[in-house]
């Protein structure tokens, strides 16, 4: 572990708490009511936040690589939440012997040109091992959608690296798909949030 790692993680949590976390009643995209909301894009689009996210998610990618015994070629996930995460992680990987290519999974096929579901696919040969990125895992539905597209495109997902696990069953659902799932933080790392 790099000596600066605990400080980076603490600073990233501080940014997520100040920029992305709100205590309020919301209905999540899964239809589940919640007493708090996390909009991680606010932190991922902040210059310091993006740099920290890239470094920390790259660390999780390496944990997933170690767990699976395979080296990832790319990182990405479902638009829009994973877009800045993929870019930040790809940039952070530039010091690796083989940096990670970023990719974006569209919710609908491109309406013109290639009709592609995955942007950045030319950087990923068929059979490329990849790690899916997620900002917040709740039920895992968005990641499962990305997983289906990635597998259909001939890529091999090794696992999922996430910023936050809401502790709502999504991690377990993804693990049942054979994925190694790791998150930097969980819901209880935020002020006033107790385990479900």
N, C-alpha and C positions, 0 to 999 in steps of 0.2 A: 504494500500500500504506500503510495506517495505521501510524504509528510504533509502536503497541502490538501490532501483529499478530504479529511474531516472538515477543514475550513471551507472548502468549495461546496461541500454538501450542505453545511450549515447556511452558507450565504445563499445557495439556491433555494433552500426551504424558506429563508427569510423573504426572498423575492416572490416566491410563489404565494406566500401568506399575504404579503402587502399588495401585490398586483393582481393575483388570480383568485383569491379565496374570498368568498362572501358568505356571511351567516344570513340566510333568508330562506323562506319557503319557495321551493321551485318544483316543477315537474320535469324530470329528466327525459332525454330522448327515448329512453326505454319505457316511459310511461309511469315510472316509479316516483312517488313524492319524496322529497328530501328537505332537510333543514339547512343544507348548505350547498353552495355552487362553486365549482372550480372552472375557470376559463383560462386554461394554461396557455392559450395563444397570447395573452397579454404579457406573460413572462417570456415565452419563446420568441416574441417579436421585439423584445427589449435587447439592446446590444450586449449587456453583461449577462442577461438571462440566457441568450442564445449561446454564448461562449461556454457558460457553465453547463447548460443542457448537453451540448455537443460532447464535452469531456466526460460527463457523468454517464450519458447513454452509451458512449463508446466503451466505458468500463463494463457496463452490463452486457454489451455485445460480446466482449471478451470472456465474461463469465459463461455466457451461453455457448460460445465456441468451445470452451474448456469442457463444459458438461456434455456436449454432443460429440466432441472429438473431431469437429469439422470447422473449417475456416470459412466465414461468410465472405461473399463477394459484393453484396449490396444490402442496403437498409431502406425501408420505406413503409408506407402504410396508406390507409384510406384518407383521401382528401376530406377535409381541410386541416383537421387537427394534426395529422402526421407530417404535413408538408414542411413546416419550419424545423421540425425535429429531424427529418431526414437530411435536410441541407446542413444543419448544425453538426450532426453526427458525421456526415461525409467529410465536411471541412476538418473536423477534429481528427479524422483518421488519416489525414495527409502524411503524418509522420510514420505510418505503417509501411512495411515493404510493399504491400499491395493495398492502397487506399480503397475504401468502400464507395461504390457508386450509389447515388441516391435514386430512388424511384418513387413515383406517386401512383396510387391506385385510384382511378376515377370511379365515381358512383354510377355513372352511365358511360357507355362507350362514346368516344369522341364522335360528334355528329358529322364530321367532314374529314377529308384526308384519309388517314389510316384506319379510322374507326376503332382505334386502340383503347383498351381499358387501362393499360399501364404506360405511363410516360417514363422515359429513361430506359426502356426495354433494350435498346440497341447496345447498351453498356453491359448487359447481362446475358451471356450465352445460355442456351437451353441447359437445364440441369443445374444452374447456379444456386448455391446455398445462399439464402438470404435470412435476415432477421427483420421481423415486423416491428414497427414502432407505434406506440399509442400514448396519447397524453394522459387520459384517465380511463381505467378499466372499471366498468360498472358491471354490466351483464356479459360483456365480451362480444356483443352483437356486431359492432363495427369491425372488430378485429376478425371475427368469423367471416364477414363479408369480404374483407381484404384477403383473407386466407384462401377462400374459394377462388377468387380471381387469380391470385398468385399461382396456385396449383394448376389451374386451367391453362395458364400461360407457360407452364413447363418449368417453373422455378421451384426450388425445394426449401420451404420454410423450416428453419431450425428452431425458432422460438420467438418470443415476444419480449421486448424491452419497453417498459412503461415508466412514465413519470410517477403516477399515483394509482394505487389500488384502492378503490372505494370500499373494499371488503364486502362486496355485494354478490359474491359467487362467480364473478366473471373469470377470475384466475383459474378456479377449479374447472370451469367449463372449457377453457382453452387447454388446460393440461390434459383433459380427456381426449383432445384432438392429437395428442402426442407431442405437444409443444413444450419446450422449457420456458417458463414464464418468470421474469424477474422484474421487480419495480423498485424505484429509488425510495419512494415514500408510500405510506398508506394513510387512510383517512384520519386515523388517530394521531398522526403527527401534526395536525392542525388544531388551533386553539378551540377548546370546548367540544371536540368531537370524541365521542366514546365508541367503543367497539359495539357492533350490532349484537 
